[in-house]
Amino acid sequence: MNAHDLKGRVVVVTGGAGLLGQCFAKAIAIAGGLPVLADVRLDAAEDCSRQINETIGEEQSCAIGIDITDKQSITKAIDEIKSRFGRIDALVSNAYPRNEKYGRRFEDVAFSDFCENVSLHLGGYFLAAQQFASFFKEQGDGHIITMASVYGIVAPRFEIYENTEMTMPVEYAAIKSALIHLNKYMLHYFRGSGIRFNCLSPGGILDHQPKPFMEKYNSFAQSKGMLSPEDLTSTLLFLLSEKSKYLNGQNIVVDDGWSV
């Protein structure tokens, strides 16, 4: 028996074909839920959905194309999902839109690129939340889980990036801290509507980072250090389950003590 029973629950995961998204979708399916892998890369989302269904031996997941920066794309996706399943129980905002110049060092970031990346990511999350919240309000219930970050609550530790090509993008810090406050804003705005709003803030996720970075990053953690996507799934499933029904407006940090 699953620790968190999501049987029959329809959960939309934006960025569903990404590193975290496909892991989340698989965990939701294993828990009995019906994950919808929503991604701007529809082909990739369909491949991920097919792999999930083959793994669990059932048609638990499906894929849909969505652009979180396009209102029409979002409303079309909502209509299609409702038509197929009759309802939507939760949205996991997990997409990671950015332009090709994203990730430059502070002094090299052009104003236009800063604005574009904030618009794509923060703006996209706002637009998706706006449209899904409107749907959930009419439905009478729903849950929006926003993927934030430890860098939304603490200042960067720039020393861990020394001797690497990596940096902590200034756009990322601005976006993730804003998302945590947006979560609280929506909680108060939709009070009494039956909609829940929560954030999940992970620490660093393993994705082929260089050894010097890994060693410095891990030195601030309690045991494991950099996490795998699977390390977040239990917390996500808890948030999606009935066991967290009175958890609202919170930011849950999963980072092996890195931010403390």
C-alpha positions as CSV (number, residue, x, y, z in Angstrom):
1,M,0.0,0.0,0.0
2,N,1.3,3.4,-0.9
3,A,2.2,5.8,2.0
4,H,0.3,8.5,0.1
5,D,-2.7,7.3,-1.8
6,L,-3.4,9.4,-4.8
7,K,-5.8,7.0,-6.5
8,G,-7.8,8.8,-9.2
9,R,-6.3,12.2,-8.6
10,V,-5.5,14.2,-11.7
11,V,-2.3,16.1,-11.3
12,V,-0.9,18.4,-14.0
13,V,2.9,18.7,-13.9
14,T,4.3,21.5,-16.0
15,G,7.8,20.9,-17.3
16,G,6.7,17.3,-17.2
17,A,9.5,16.2,-19.6
18,G,12.3,17.7,-17.5
19,L,14.6,16.2,-14.9
20,L,12.2,16.7,-12.0
21,G,9.0,16.6,-13.9
22,Q,9.2,13.1,-15.2
23,C,10.4,11.9,-11.8
24,F,7.4,13.6,-10.2
25,A,5.0,12.2,-12.8
26,K,6.3,8.6,-12.3
27,A,5.9,8.9,-8.5
28,I,2.4,10.2,-8.9
29,A,1.4,7.3,-11.2
30,I,2.9,4.7,-8.8
31,A,0.9,6.3,-6.0
32,G,-2.3,5.7,-8.1
33,G,-2.6,9.2,-9.4
34,L,-3.2,10.3,-13.0
35,P,-0.3,12.6,-13.9
36,V,-0.5,14.9,-16.9
37,L,2.9,15.7,-18.2
38,A,2.4,19.2,-19.6
39,D,5.4,20.6,-21.5
40,V,6.2,22.9,-24.4
41,R,8.1,19.9,-25.8
42,L,5.1,17.7,-26.5
43,D,7.1,14.9,-28.2
44,A,9.4,14.6,-25.2
45,A,6.5,14.6,-22.8
46,E,4.8,11.9,-24.8
47,D,8.0,9.8,-24.6
48,C,8.2,10.2,-20.9
49,S,4.5,9.4,-20.4
50,R,5.0,6.2,-22.5
51,Q,7.9,5.1,-20.4
52,I,6.0,5.7,-17.2
53,N,3.1,3.6,-18.4
54,E,5.4,0.8,-19.6
55,T,7.1,0.8,-16.2
56,I,3.9,0.5,-14.1
57,G,2.0,-1.6,-16.6
58,E,-1.0,0.7,-16.8
59,E,-2.1,3.8,-18.8
60,Q,-1.8,6.0,-15.8
61,S,-0.1,9.0,-17.4
62,C,-0.7,11.2,-20.4
63,A,1.0,14.1,-22.1
64,I,-0.2,17.5,-23.3
65,G,1.4,20.5,-24.9
66,I,1.5,23.7,-22.9
67,D,3.3,27.0,-23.0
68,I,3.0,28.6,-19.6
69,T,3.7,32.1,-21.1
70,D,0.7,31.8,-23.4
71,K,-2.8,32.2,-21.8
72,Q,-4.6,30.5,-24.8
73,S,-2.2,27.5,-24.5
74,I,-3.0,27.2,-20.8
75,T,-6.8,27.5,-21.1
76,K,-6.8,25.0,-24.0
77,A,-4.8,22.5,-21.9
78,I,-7.2,23.0,-19.0
79,D,-10.2,22.4,-21.2
80,E,-8.7,19.3,-22.8
81,I,-7.8,17.8,-19.4
82,K,-11.2,18.5,-18.0
83,S,-12.8,16.9,-21.0
84,R,-10.8,13.8,-20.6
85,F,-10.9,13.3,-16.8
86,G,-13.8,15.5,-15.7
87,R,-11.8,17.3,-13.1
88,I,-8.3,18.5,-12.2
89,D,-7.0,18.1,-8.6
90,A,-3.7,19.8,-8.6
91,L,-1.1,21.8,-10.6
92,V,2.6,21.3,-9.9
93,S,4.3,24.4,-11.4
94,N,7.6,23.0,-12.3
95,A,8.5,24.4,-15.8
96,Y,11.9,26.2,-16.2
97,P,11.6,28.6,-19.1
98,R,14.6,30.8,-19.9
99,N,16.3,32.3,-22.9
100,E,19.6,31.3,-24.4
101,K,21.6,33.9,-22.5
102,Y,20.3,32.8,-19.1
103,G,23.0,32.0,-16.5
104,R,25.5,34.7,-17.1
105,R,27.5,36.3,-14.3
106,F,25.9,39.3,-12.7
107,E,28.0,41.9,-14.5
108,D,27.4,40.3,-17.9
109,V,23.6,40.2,-17.6
110,A,21.9,42.6,-20.1
111,F,18.8,44.4,-18.8
112,S,16.7,43.0,-21.6
113,D,17.7,39.4,-20.8
114,F,17.1,39.9,-17.1
115,C,13.6,41.2,-17.9
116,E,12.9,38.5,-20.4
117,N,13.9,35.7,-18.0
118,V,11.9,37.1,-15.1
119,S,8.9,37.4,-17.5
120,L,9.3,33.9,-18.8
121,H,9.7,32.1,-15.5
122,L,8.0,34.3,-12.8
123,G,5.5,35.6,-15.3
124,G,4.8,32.1,-16.6
125,Y,4.2,30.7,-13.2
126,F,1.9,33.7,-12.4
127,L,-0.1,33.1,-15.6
128,A,-0.5,29.3,-15.0
129,A,-1.5,29.9,-11.4
130,Q,-4.0,32.6,-12.5
131,Q,-5.7,30.4,-15.0
132,F,-5.7,27.2,-12.9
133,A,-6.9,29.1,-9.8
134,S,-9.8,30.4,-11.8
135,F,-10.7,26.9,-12.9
136,F,-10.2,25.5,-9.3
137,K,-12.4,28.3,-7.9
138,E,-15.3,27.3,-10.2
139,Q,-14.6,23.6,-9.5
140,G,-14.7,24.3,-5.7
141,D,-11.3,22.9,-4.8
142,G,-7.8,22.4,-6.1
143,H,-4.1,22.7,-5.1
144,I,-1.3,24.7,-6.7
145,I,2.2,23.5,-5.7
146,T,4.9,25.9,-6.8
147,M,8.5,24.7,-7.3
148,A,10.7,27.4,-5.6
149,S,14.2,27.0,-4.3
150,V,16.5,27.4,-1.3
151,Y,17.8,30.4,-3.2
152,G,14.4,31.9,-2.7
153,I,15.1,32.1,1.1
154,V,18.9,32.4,1.5
155,A,21.6,34.5,-0.2
156,P,23.9,32.6,-2.6
157,R,27.1,31.0,-1.4
158,F,29.2,32.2,-4.2
159,E,32.3,30.4,-2.9
160,I,30.9,27.1,-4.0
161,Y,31.1,28.2,-7.6
162,E,34.8,29.2,-7.5
163,N,37.0,27.4,-10.1
164,T,34.0,26.4,-12.2
165,E,32.1,27.8,-15.1
166,M,29.0,27.9,-13.0
167,T,27.3,30.8,-11.2
168,M,24.0,31.4,-9.4
169,P,22.0,33.5,-11.9
170,V,20.7,36.7,-10.4
171,E,17.4,36.1,-12.3
172,Y,16.9,32.8,-10.4
173,A,17.3,34.5,-7.0
174,A,14.8,37.2,-8.0
175,I,12.3,34.7,-9.4
176,K,12.3,32.1,-6.7
177,S,12.0,34.6,-3.8
178,A,9.1,36.2,-5.6
179,L,7.4,32.9,-6.2
180,I,7.4,32.2,-2.4
181,H,5.7,35.5,-1.7
182,L,3.3,35.1,-4.7
183,N,2.2,31.8,-3.0
184,K,1.2,33.7,0.1
185,Y,-0.5,36.4,-1.9
186,M,-2.7,33.8,-3.7
187,L,-3.5,32.1,-0.4
188,H,-5.0,35.3,1.0
189,Y,-6.6,36.4,-2.3
190,F,-8.4,33.0,-2.7
191,R,-9.2,32.5,1.0
192,G,-12.5,30.5,1.3
193,S,-12.4,29.2,-2.2
194,G,-11.3,25.7,-1.4
195,I,-8.0,26.1,-3.2
196,R,-4.7,25.3,-1.4
197,F,-1.3,26.9,-2.3
198,N,2.1,25.6,-1.2
199,C,5.7,25.8,-2.3
200,L,8.3,23.1,-2.4
201,S,11.9,24.5,-2.2
202,P,14.6,22.0,-3.0
203,G,18.4,22.4,-2.5
204,G,20.8,21.4,-5.3
205,I,19.8,18.6,-7.6
206,L,22.3,16.3,-9.1
207,D,22.7,17.0,-12.8
208,H,26.3,16.3,-13.9
209,Q,27.8,19.2,-11.9
210,P,31.6,19.5,-11.8
211,K,33.5,17.8,-8.9
212,P,34.9,21.1,-7.4
213,F,31.4,22.5,-7.1
214,M,30.0,19.2,-5.7
215,E,32.6,19.0,-2.9
216,K,32.1,22.6,-1.8
217,Y,28.3,22.4,-2.0
218,N,28.2,19.1,0.0
219,S,30.4,20.6,2.7
220,F,27.4,22.8,3.8
221,A,25.0,19.8,4.0
222,Q,24.3,17.4,6.8
223,S,24.7,14.0,5.2
224,K,24.0,13.5,1.5
225,G,24.5,16.9,0.0
226,M,23.3,17.3,-3.5
227,L,20.0,15.5,-3.9
228,S,18.6,13.3,-6.6
229,P,15.1,14.1,-8.0
230,E,13.8,11.0,-6.2
231,D,14.6,12.6,-2.9
232,L,11.8,15.1,-3.4
233,T,9.0,12.8,-4.3
234,S,7.9,11.8,-0.8
235,T,7.4,15.4,0.1
236,L,5.5,16.1,-3.1
237,L,3.3,13.1,-2.7
238,F,2.5,14.2,0.9
239,L,1.5,17.7,-0.4
240,L,-0.7,16.1,-3.0
241,S,-2.4,13.7,-0.5
242,E,-5.2,14.1,2.0
243,K,-2.6,13.9,4.8
244,S,-1.6,17.5,4.1
245,K,-5.1,18.9,3.7
246,Y,-4.6,21.5,6.4
247,L,-1.2,22.5,5.1
248,N,-1.7,25.8,3.3
249,G,0.5,28.8,2.3
250,Q,3.7,27.0,3.3
251,N,7.2,26.7,1.8
252,I,8.6,23.2,2.4
253,V,12.4,23.1,2.2
254,V,14.1,19.9,1.2
255,D,17.8,20.5,1.2
256,D,19.6,18.2,3.7
257,G,20.1,21.1,6.0
258,W,22.1,23.1,3.4
259,S,20.3,26.4,4.0
260,V,20.4,26.4,7.7
